[in-house]
Amino acid sequence: MGIGDNNERRKLYEQTYYSRFRIKNTDIKLVLGVQFSAGLMNITIDEQQDGFKYETIQKVSLSPYKAKMFSYELKKFREYLQGNVKENVAFGVPAGMGEKVSYIGIHANKDKTPIITIGKFDNDGNIIDQASITFNNNYYFGLEWKDISENKVDKVYHNIVELDMFEQLINSFADSMNGAMAYSFADLTRYDNARILGKLDPIYDKLGIERRSYNNRGNGSNNFLNNTQSTSKSIDDILG
């Protein structure tokens, strides 16, 4: 028996991946974070404890479909910001099923600064728990020089950058989960993977480790198109 052989059904360990994107509100020690696991995008509002320790106080898990629908609502929210803003008007989606349903919504304060609210409501539609985090305002800035040789410079704040990146994150998850991007990456790196496996094959052979083999038969499949000549026939000839 080769090393590593196991007749029992193996269960794959589901790894969690953490996005570098974060929105941190230092005034109330809240952080909006994003993780990916089990095919879901998990958006959390975490509260900073002592030091670098955080405790999740609200979480919503979006499937690719829910993320796509949320992207539609984010687009409506952007259009809404162009007019008069009412603080209680929000755009979002529900997520999950059960006695408690999670939801995520985006709204804005009177200064048109975006706010994310994550919470839960019961079967009767009553909100039973929620938390909100406000995006930063007058925080991220670029530089514009009137005279760069004398460093006559002005700060130009980009208050929309967090909303841009958050919306891009939602769209990227929804679009990437169709598998096309993953396949494209696998296809473009197939030669690199082949070289790595080629270096590992002698080690497997030396240790007696069995591995799955793939036979590349090219066009050797039993197909009526094989070994055909490029001749022109009418449909009547083909149907005989």
ROTOR-967720 format. One line per field, with one value per residue (C-alpha): x, y negated, z negated; residue number from 1; chain; residue in one letter. Coordinates in Angstrom, 2 decimals. Example, Ala and Ser with C-alpha at 12.3 -4.5 7.8 and 13.67 -1.06 7.14 Angstrom:
REM residues 2
x <- [12.30, 13.67]
y <- [4.50, 1.06]
z <- [-7.80, -7.14]
num <- [1, 2]
chaine <- [A, A]
residu <- [A, S]
This chain:
REM residues 240
x <- [0.00, 1.40, 2.01, -1.01, -3.53, -6.77, -9.97, -11.99, -13.77, -11.66, -13.16, -11.55, -10.68, -12.45, -9.92, -10.95, -9.45, -9.35, -9.70, -7.22, -10.16, -11.25, -13.13, -12.08, -13.99, -11.58, -14.12, -16.23, -13.60, -15.56, -14.18, -15.97, -14.20, -14.66, -13.77, -14.40, -15.23, -17.54, -18.41, -19.72, -18.66, -18.86, -19.16, -18.66, -18.76, -16.14, -15.57, -12.00, -11.22, -7.89, -4.95, -5.43, -8.22, -11.58, -14.99, -17.58, -20.85, -22.69, -22.19, -23.95, -23.04, -23.72, -23.93, -22.83, -26.47, -27.07, -23.83, -24.98, -28.33, -26.59, -24.53, -27.81, -28.88, -25.51, -26.01, -29.43, -27.84, -25.30, -28.09, -30.01, -27.03, -27.36, -30.64, -32.09, -31.03, -33.25, -31.27, -33.60, -33.77, -31.60, -30.78, -29.77, -30.53, -31.50, -29.30, -29.92, -33.04, -34.52, -36.14, -33.59, -32.74, -29.60, -29.55, -27.17, -28.20, -26.46, -27.77, -26.33, -26.34, -27.27, -23.74, -24.27, -21.60, -22.37, -23.29, -23.40, -25.89, -25.88, -28.56, -31.19, -34.98, -37.45, -40.24, -42.56, -40.14, -39.09, -35.46, -34.00, -30.33, -28.16, -24.97, -23.82, -20.51, -20.03, -17.53, -14.73, -15.13, -12.26, -9.79, -8.21, -6.61, -4.45, -2.07, -2.39, 0.46, 0.11, 3.91, 5.67, 9.12, 8.15, 5.86, 2.80, 0.38, -3.26, -4.93, -7.79, -10.04, -11.52, -14.52, -15.95, -12.95, -14.24, -17.61, -15.85, -13.71, -16.58, -18.78, -15.91, -15.38, -19.05, -19.01, -15.71, -16.99, -20.27, -18.52, -15.56, -17.64, -18.87, -15.53, -14.38, -11.59, -10.37, -10.30, -8.50, -5.83, -5.50, -5.26, -2.61, -0.49, -0.84, 2.80, 4.02, 1.93, 3.26, 6.85, 6.15, 4.49, 7.32, 9.77, 7.59, 7.03, 10.50, 9.97, 6.59, 8.19, 11.05, 8.65, 6.17, 3.37, 0.54, -0.94, -3.63, -2.41, -3.84, -3.51, -3.26, -4.52, -4.86, -7.36, -7.48, -11.12, -13.61, -15.23, -16.75, -14.89, -11.46, -9.56, -12.08, -11.19, -12.32, -14.84, -17.99, -21.29, -24.88, -27.26, -29.01, -25.72, -25.12, -28.64, -28.37]
y <- [0.00, -3.39, -6.07, -8.25, -5.66, -5.90, -4.06, -6.29, -9.24, -12.31, -15.55, -18.66, -21.33, -24.56, -27.36, -30.93, -33.74, -37.31, -40.34, -43.18, -45.55, -47.00, -50.05, -51.17, -53.72, -54.71, -56.91, -53.96, -51.22, -49.36, -47.61, -46.37, -43.25, -40.62, -36.93, -34.16, -30.55, -27.74, -29.62, -32.63, -36.21, -36.93, -40.62, -41.41, -44.34, -43.76, -45.66, -46.29, -44.94, -45.26, -45.68, -43.94, -41.64, -41.99, -40.52, -40.04, -41.70, -41.28, -39.02, -38.44, -35.72, -36.42, -33.79, -34.80, -35.45, -37.60, -39.49, -40.21, -41.45, -43.61, -45.14, -46.19, -47.86, -49.58, -51.06, -52.37, -53.81, -55.75, -57.22, -58.04, -60.01, -62.43, -63.77, -64.59, -62.08, -60.80, -59.10, -56.10, -55.18, -52.10, -49.57, -45.97, -42.25, -39.48, -36.44, -33.02, -31.20, -30.29, -31.93, -34.73, -36.22, -38.29, -41.35, -44.04, -47.52, -50.69, -54.16, -57.62, -60.38, -64.00, -64.63, -61.83, -59.69, -55.97, -53.76, -49.96, -48.29, -44.54, -42.94, -40.29, -40.24, -37.57, -35.87, -38.79, -41.30, -42.77, -43.86, -42.06, -42.99, -45.26, -47.28, -50.09, -51.49, -54.82, -55.21, -57.70, -61.29, -63.68, -60.90, -59.66, -62.35, -62.91, -65.75, -68.40, -70.86, -74.38, -74.44, -71.15, -72.76, -74.85, -72.18, -74.39, -71.59, -71.07, -68.04, -66.69, -64.36, -61.32, -60.56, -58.10, -55.76, -53.37, -53.06, -52.47, -49.69, -48.11, -48.02, -46.64, -43.90, -42.87, -42.83, -40.95, -38.18, -37.81, -37.78, -35.59, -32.81, -31.70, -29.87, -31.60, -33.53, -30.46, -28.40, -31.17, -31.25, -27.45, -27.45, -30.17, -28.51, -24.93, -24.78, -25.98, -23.31, -20.67, -21.64, -21.42, -18.03, -16.87, -17.58, -15.80, -12.66, -11.15, -11.75, -9.99, -7.09, -6.83, -6.74, -4.46, -6.99, -6.25, -9.12, -9.70, -9.50, -11.31, -9.97, -12.65, -10.92, -14.07, -13.48, -9.73, -9.67, -7.61, -10.37, -10.24, -13.46, -11.81, -10.89, -12.66, -14.55, -18.08, -17.32, -19.13, -17.22, -18.25, -17.59, -15.00, -13.09, -13.11, -11.92, -9.31]
z <- [0.00, 0.97, -1.61, -2.02, -0.82, -2.72, -1.91, -4.19, -2.69, -3.21, -4.38, -3.02, -5.55, -4.72, -4.93, -5.72, -3.67, -4.94, -2.71, -3.09, -2.76, -6.10, -7.25, -10.69, -12.72, -15.47, -17.27, -18.39, -17.89, -15.21, -12.13, -9.02, -7.79, -5.08, -5.07, -2.55, -3.42, -2.30, 0.87, -1.05, -1.62, -5.34, -6.19, -9.87, -12.21, -14.89, -18.08, -19.21, -22.64, -24.42, -22.07, -18.73, -19.90, -18.15, -18.88, -16.13, -17.11, -13.79, -10.77, -7.49, -4.97, -1.31, 1.39, 4.91, 5.82, 2.75, 3.43, 6.98, 5.75, 3.15, 5.96, 7.61, 4.37, 4.03, 7.50, 6.44, 3.30, 5.38, 7.46, 4.28, 2.92, 5.82, 4.42, 1.02, -1.62, -4.41, -7.15, -7.53, -3.83, -3.22, -0.49, -1.11, -1.07, -3.53, -3.99, -5.47, -6.58, -9.93, -12.90, -12.70, -9.31, -8.88, -6.68, -5.47, -4.44, -3.36, -4.13, -4.76, -7.34, -6.66, -5.34, -2.78, -4.43, -3.85, -6.79, -6.81, -9.14, -9.77, -11.90, -12.36, -12.26, -13.30, -11.36, -12.13, -10.64, -13.97, -14.21, -17.20, -16.90, -14.77, -14.60, -12.31, -11.18, -9.43, -6.62, -7.14, -6.05, -5.28, -6.02, -2.76, -0.64, 2.40, 3.13, 5.80, 6.37, 7.64, 7.85, 7.14, 7.18, 4.13, 2.67, 2.83, 2.23, 1.25, -0.27, 1.81, -0.15, 1.56, -0.61, 1.90, 1.97, -0.73, 0.99, 4.32, 2.89, 0.96, 4.06, 6.12, 3.52, 3.67, 7.47, 7.66, 5.40, 7.30, 10.68, 9.71, 8.17, 11.59, 11.96, 15.13, 13.42, 11.54, 14.73, 16.61, 13.89, 13.92, 17.71, 17.86, 15.14, 16.43, 17.55, 14.16, 12.45, 14.87, 14.04, 10.29, 10.64, 12.86, 10.06, 7.52, 9.60, 8.91, 5.18, 5.30, 7.20, 4.71, 1.75, 3.44, 3.24, 5.63, 7.53, 10.05, 13.60, 16.56, 20.06, 22.69, 25.79, 27.82, 30.57, 30.04, 29.02, 30.98, 32.96, 36.40, 37.25, 36.79, 39.96, 42.12, 45.21, 45.84, 48.53, 49.38, 49.18, 49.32, 46.43, 48.63, 48.99, 45.22, 44.37, 47.11]
num <- [1, 2, 3, 4, 5, 6, 7, 8, 9, 10, 11, 12, 13, 14, 15, 16, 17, 18, 19, 20, 21, 22, 23, 24, 25, 26, 27, 28, 29, 30, 31, 32, 33, 34, 35, 36, 37, 38, 39, 40, 41, 42, 43, 44, 45, 46, 47, 48, 49, 50, 51, 52, 53, 54, 55, 56, 57, 58, 59, 60, 61, 62, 63, 64, 65, 66, 67, 68, 69, 70, 71, 72, 73, 74, 75, 76, 77, 78, 79, 80, 81, 82, 83, 84, 85, 86, 87, 88, 89, 90, 91, 92, 93, 94, 95, 96, 97, 98, 99, 100, 101, 102, 103, 104, 105, 106, 107, 108, 109, 110, 111, 112, 113, 114, 115, 116, 117, 118, 119, 120, 121, 122, 123, 124, 125, 126, 127, 128, 129, 130, 131, 132, 133, 134, 135, 136, 137, 138, 139, 140, 141, 142, 143, 144, 145, 146, 147, 148, 149, 150, 151, 152, 153, 154, 155, 156, 157, 158, 159, 160, 161, 162, 163, 164, 165, 166, 167, 168, 169, 170, 171, 172, 173, 174, 175, 176, 177, 178, 179, 180, 181, 182, 183, 184, 185, 186, 187, 188, 189, 190, 191, 192, 193, 194, 195, 196, 197, 198, 199, 200, 201, 202, 203, 204, 205, 206, 207, 208, 209, 210, 211, 212, 213, 214, 215, 216, 217, 218, 219, 220, 221, 222, 223, 224, 225, 226, 227, 228, 229, 230, 231, 232, 233, 234, 235, 236, 237, 238, 239, 240]
chaine <- [A, A, A, A, A, A, A, A, A, A, A, A, A, A, A, A, A, A, A, A, A, A, A, A, A, A, A, A, A, A, A, A, A, A, A, A, A, A, A, A, A, A, A, A, A, A, A, A, A, A, A, A, A, A, A, A, A, A, A, A, A, A, A, A, A, A, A, A, A, A, A, A, A, A, A, A, A, A, A, A, A, A, A, A, A, A, A, A, A, A, A, A, A, A, A, A, A, A, A, A, A, A, A, A, A, A, A, A, A, A, A, A, A, A, A, A, A, A, A, A, A, A, A, A, A, A, A, A, A, A, A, A, A, A, A, A, A, A, A, A, A, A, A, A, A, A, A, A, A, A, A, A, A, A, A, A, A, A, A, A, A, A, A, A, A, A, A, A, A, A, A, A, A, A, A, A, A, A, A, A, A, A, A, A, A, A, A, A, A, A, A, A, A, A, A, A, A, A, A, A, A, A, A, A, A, A, A, A, A, A, A, A, A, A, A, A, A, A, A, A, A, A, A, A, A, A, A, A, A, A, A, A, A, A, A, A, A, A, A, A]
residu <- [M, G, I, G, D, N, N, E, R, R, K, L, Y, E, Q, T, Y, Y, S, R, F, R, I, K, N, T, D, I, K, L, V, L, G, V, Q, F, S, A, G, L, M, N, I, T, I, D, E, Q, Q, D, G, F, K, Y, E, T, I, Q, K, V, S, L, S, P, Y, K, A, K, M, F, S, Y, E, L, K, K, F, R, E, Y, L, Q, G, N, V, K, E, N, V, A, F, G, V, P, A, G, M, G, E, K, V, S, Y, I, G, I, H, A, N, K, D, K, T, P, I, I, T, I, G, K, F, D, N, D, G, N, I, I, D, Q, A, S, I, T, F, N, N, N, Y, Y, F, G, L, E, W, K, D, I, S, E, N, K, V, D, K, V, Y, H, N, I, V, E, L, D, M, F, E, Q, L, I, N, S, F, A, D, S, M, N, G, A, M, A, Y, S, F, A, D, L, T, R, Y, D, N, A, R, I, L, G, K, L, D, P, I, Y, D, K, L, G, I, E, R, R, S, Y, N, N, R, G, N, G, S, N, N, F, L, N, N, T, Q, S, T, S, K, S, I, D, D, I, L, G]
